[in-house]
């Protein structure tokens, strides 16, 4: 029987009957694994990625987490790694080598751009950045050595929605693998495999863990890519600890409840900000006036807590005063936890294929789980400081 997401969240990756009735999977701490005999050791070694063979390959706690995320995303397999950036690096390096070419969306998460421009370049891999709104036009950029087309929808700071099916169709017609960063929507609000994506990366640090206390990444994939990806990340020395896997699993159990509240709070804030005279525009895909709203409505199942705000022209010191005086919005990187966050967006140097054109400075907000009216009061005081009041 096919289970719905809220049921999968609570009933996948746990095995009470096999764990003395314990609801949550136990935490396994392991490096060395002892075998019954040489024959047992060799038998497990022939399929080490699917057995408890050595701690770095995974333990029952790791496998429980991977099973849960794969089921939620409608993938065949998942591989846990120590960070979201680790997931991005592991996925890309599974498919490219010297002389190959990657097409990377121009609105991508800044550390991904740094990885392409430093590590991939050092390995002789070329990266071309493309307009996030290119759609099927991506076909014109695919060359004979293009191996990967990489998407992130919406963009990390500017929130463009990509036409994922059109890009995937064009990429597959030329033999490219399609990788997507699905951290913003999570496996609940976007189903990449329904839209032609081959592999998905998550900064599980964010919504999957949900409590701002674990660094972790997850790569999900179709069966055909599992051995290739697992071999790559194992060769890079990636491994995740049992305690972190346990915390990630515990966070996932409340994912549907948390995302519903993040979604509601962010929309309340976004609509309120639209009414403010200090705001030029709000970058939230679920708002009807967002340029990508129709694509979002067609492909996504919900929206989350992260969005951007373009302010009207203001001096940097006034923007800093607005941010520095916040009481509920913390100034910090990442997002997806229960707390609200605000950061200024440095966008003038973050694009190479397209130009970010905005009337004034941009800030990024994450709506946490606080009461939206309290958050509005905090933002209102901040906008007063922006005006110099």
TAFEN-V331282 format. One record per helix or strand of 2 or more residues. SS is the DSSP state (H for helix, E for strand). FROM is the first residue (numbers start at 1). TO is the last residue. If there is no record, write none. Layout:
BEGIN
SS;FROM;TO + SS;FROM;TO
END
This chain:
BEGIN
H;5;11 + H;16;19 + H;38;45 + H;48;50 + H;55;57 + H;60;73 + E;77;81 + H;84;93 + E;101;105 + H;110;122 + E;126;130 + H;135;141 + E;146;152 + H;164;173 + E;177;181 + H;186;189 + H;192;195 + E;199;202 + E;217;221 + H;223;235 + H;242;252 + H;255;274 + E;279;283 + H;293;299 + E;306;311 + H;316;324 + E;330;331 + E;341;345 + E;362;366 + H;372;387
END
